[in-house]
Amino acid sequence: KAQKFHIHSADLSHDHLVLFGEPKSLQNSAPDFEYNFLIKIFCTENYDFLKQSVLLHENEVTQWSEVRLSRDSILLFESHFLAKELNTDNDRDALHIFTFKNTESEFIEHIRKIVLDLPVKKYLSMSSFDDNFLIGCRVMNTFVEVWDLKTPTLVADSSRAPVVWSSDVGYRNTIKCSSVFFNEPFAFIGKSNGRCDIWNVSLNTRVRSLEHFHLSSVNLFLTIKKILV
């Protein structure tokens, strides 16, 4: 009988399905931690189980973490936004990189952790990422930033991703950012007024704005919830 597994996040590619969640069987839990997590990967041909990570604990990732597949890597964004007042100065948004291609290992292996260059106790309310860049929004859902994950610098004992672009995309705190996506060099920023702004971050220039509105009413705007490119 398969153990119970509470799924928090999932992603699907042509070849693989990856799941991030909590194992519910007692023998897999760690008594020193309230929350324990696993990453599992399956092939999509017949959805056979391939590998899983070692047990991850609440001091390493959070229950709000988001998993993504990127070529031969598994990416896990460690988000602290919803923890709010429970966060400490040491809790920082970060991206974890795992590999599942090592045939000599029975586990998904952790390769590195890249911490985002953010002020202490400041967290992203939304994000989109691959293994090269991460784009996210914070400060009342109006301030958008892009981090370069390819060239992290060593700060103290951690790798830190630098901010390569930022912009306040709101309007007098009435128009909010509702969705973000990055495809180098373009940042796609969906807004609560039904508009998607496209910025060339290399030139720091807005190159186009796409309007999304309801045909039955010129006064009814549809908030942009997801962007696919």
Secondary structure, 3 states (H helix, E strand, C coil): CCCCEEEEEEEECCCEEEEEEEECCHHHCCCCCCCEEEEEEEECCCCCEEEEECCEECCCCCCCCEEEEECCEEEEEECCHHHHHHCCCCCCCEEEEEECCCCCCCEEEEEEEEEECCCCCCCCCEEEECCCEEEEEECCCCEEEEEECCCCEEECCEEEECEEEEEECCECCCECEEEEEEECCEEEEEECCCEEEEEECCCCEEEEEEECECCCCCCCECCCCCCCC
